[in-house]
């Protein structure tokens, strides 16, 4: 009788445990090579990301517009790079100050103020660049550009909120 009761308890417990093990991610599936971030994206996201980041591809720009935009973009990239590098240095300095044995709150607050000032400069620089581009476009191109900018921001938010989302929802 004890054998029957113990086998009634042991068999379902063993089945339950084996099911739990096989239900773990990747179990029973062939090993797949690690996908790149672009391969993991939803097809619509891939399509959006493959476009020129500022949305210039389908605007039917004249050669003169292309040249002016390229020059503006190069100048913007240089300025942007300087500001981003400065931000990285300031963040590293803040980390050093924050983890020091003797905390200097005045220095920490001054560094934070400098970081926010640099972020402010970067945002203003980006908006100035965007408005310079808009100034070069025709009315139809400007409307299309603005629509693309809004869609790009929405796409970036979705990518931050759902990284690695693919078309199977996995």
PyMOL commands that set and color helices and strands:
alter all, ss='L'
color gray80, all
select helices_A, chain A and resi 2-22+37-40+43-50+57-59+63-98+105-136+139-161
alter helices_A, ss='H'
color red, helices_A
deselect
rebuild
show_as cartoon
